[in-house]
Amino acid sequence: MKTIQTKNAPAAVGAYSQGVLVNNTLYVSGQIPFIPETMTLVSESIQDQTLQSLKNVLAIVEAAGMKKENIVRCTVFMTNMSDFPLMNEVYGNFFGEHKPARAAVEVRRLPKDVMIEIDAIAVQ
């Protein structure tokens, strides 16, 4: 087991690692839409928050020596499922032809009162 840490994704805001690599499988902790350099929210837009969360996930995947295409599963946690179409458009554009398995779940509240959090599993 190897812990993955990168300055290209927000620092952990709790007692967890950004990612954990076990054999050829990377488990990426939920990423909120914070800008890594400033640890501030990217904007109040669900589109911007979705893209920033995905960029943060990818930064951890890349820190483990993998690429976007290695991502096999994501979970999207949202505070308002009415935002699903806007999130889905950004998500689809981000992944393009690569389509990892995914679940989308509405939750009451997320850390730092963000609108979205995304976790992932990647395999080499």
C-alpha positions in Angstrom: 0.0 0.0 0.0 1.3 3.5 -0.9 -0.2 6.8 0.0 -0.5 9.3 -2.9 -0.1 13.0 -2.1 0.2 15.9 -4.6 0.2 19.7 -4.3 -1.9 19.7 -7.6 -5.0 18.8 -5.6 -6.4 20.3 -2.4 -4.8 19.2 0.8 -6.9 16.8 2.8 -9.3 18.6 5.1 -9.6 15.7 7.5 -7.9 12.5 8.6 -7.5 10.8 5.2 -5.1 10.6 2.2 -5.8 12.1 -1.2 -5.3 8.7 -2.6 -4.2 5.2 -1.7 -2.6 2.8 -4.2 -3.0 -0.9 -3.5 -1.3 -3.2 -6.0 -2.6 -1.7 -9.3 -5.7 0.0 -7.9 -5.8 3.6 -6.9 -8.6 4.8 -4.5 -9.1 8.5 -4.8 -10.8 10.2 -1.8 -13.7 12.5 -2.5 -12.5 15.7 -4.1 -14.3 19.0 -3.5 -14.1 22.0 -5.9 -11.3 23.8 -4.2 -8.4 25.4 -6.1 -5.3 23.6 -4.7 -3.1 26.7 -4.5 -5.5 28.8 -2.5 -7.8 26.2 -0.9 -10.8 28.3 -1.9 -14.0 27.4 -3.8 -13.6 27.8 -7.5 -17.1 29.5 -7.9 -20.8 29.1 -7.0 -21.5 27.5 -10.4 -22.2 23.7 -10.5 -20.4 23.6 -13.9 -17.2 25.2 -12.5 -17.5 23.1 -9.3 -17.8 19.9 -11.3 -14.8 20.6 -13.5 -12.6 21.6 -10.6 -13.5 18.4 -8.7 -12.7 16.4 -11.7 -9.4 18.2 -12.2 -8.5 17.5 -8.6 -9.3 13.8 -9.1 -7.2 13.7 -12.2 -4.2 15.4 -10.4 -4.2 12.6 -7.9 -4.5 9.9 -10.6 -1.6 11.5 -12.4 0.5 11.7 -9.2 0.1 7.9 -9.1 1.5 7.6 -12.6 -1.8 7.0 -14.3 -4.0 8.8 -16.9 -7.6 9.8 -17.1 -8.3 6.5 -19.1 -7.2 4.5 -16.0 -10.3 5.8 -14.1 -12.8 3.0 -14.0 -15.4 4.2 -11.4 -16.6 7.6 -10.0 -19.1 8.5 -7.4 -20.7 12.0 -7.7 -22.2 13.4 -4.5 -24.4 16.4 -5.2 -26.5 18.6 -2.8 -29.1 19.2 -5.5 -30.1 16.5 -8.1 -31.7 19.3 -10.1 -28.1 20.2 -11.1 -27.6 16.7 -12.6 -28.0 17.8 -16.3 -25.4 20.6 -15.9 -23.0 18.3 -14.0 -23.5 15.5 -16.5 -22.6 17.8 -19.5 -19.3 18.9 -17.9 -18.6 15.4 -16.7 -19.2 14.0 -20.2 -17.0 16.6 -21.9 -14.2 15.9 -19.4 -14.2 12.2 -20.0 -15.0 12.3 -23.7 -15.2 8.8 -25.3 -13.9 7.2 -22.0 -16.9 6.4 -19.9 -16.1 5.1 -16.4 -18.8 3.4 -14.3 -20.6 6.0 -12.2 -23.1 6.6 -9.5 -24.7 10.0 -8.7 -26.2 10.5 -5.3 -28.0 13.5 -3.7 -26.8 14.3 -0.2 -28.0 16.9 2.3 -24.6 18.5 2.8 -21.0 18.3 1.8 -17.7 19.4 3.4 -17.2 23.2 3.3 -20.8 23.5 2.0 -19.8 22.8 -1.6 -22.3 21.6 -4.2 -20.4 18.6 -5.4 -17.8 16.0 -4.4 -16.3 13.3 -6.6 -14.3 10.2 -5.7 -12.8 7.7 -8.1 -11.1 4.3 -8.5 -8.4 3.9 -11.2 -6.6 0.8 -12.3 -3.3 0.4 -14.1 
